[in-house]
Amino acid sequence: MAVAVVDTGVLIGMVDTDDQHHDGAMEIVREIDHGTLPTGRVTNYVLLETLNWIHTRKRHQKAVDTYSRLNQSAGFELVHAAQKDFINAIDRFKTRDGLAFGDATIAAYMDREGIEYIYSFDNDFDSVDGITRLDTAENPFS
């Protein structure tokens, strides 16, 4: 099964119509939903960041609706990163200036799972070995 991780910025962009990446995020999410892009894998850390942001800046019900949309979509998988990903992320965070802790958790998860691709608008991923960032609705497997 073709899989790509989905970063927080894509999910926030989907919800926030004022976000500079709203249109691109909507296209990525729509194509994942329709199955024309790889399965979008969302880790518990990404889900946490996303729902907290929406809850704080939009409203509680919008955060609940976002969770429901992701959870019910056949195109998305919500997964819990392993404890060893957290430990690996701490090491990455300590040694990589400019890599946010949340991004370090994603990188550690992707490394362990052997996932190369991430849908993200965050160019910090461009400097992480083994990760290819996609910021448009392109399918790297076709």
Secondary structure, DSSP 8 states (H G I E B T S, - for coil): --EEEE-HHHHHHHH-TTSTTHHHHHHHHHHHHHTSS-EEEEEHHHHHHHHHHHHHHS-HHHHHHHHHHHHH-TTEEEE---HHHHHHHHHHHHH-TT--HHHHHHHHHHHHHT--EEE-S-GGGGGSTT-EEE-SS--TT-
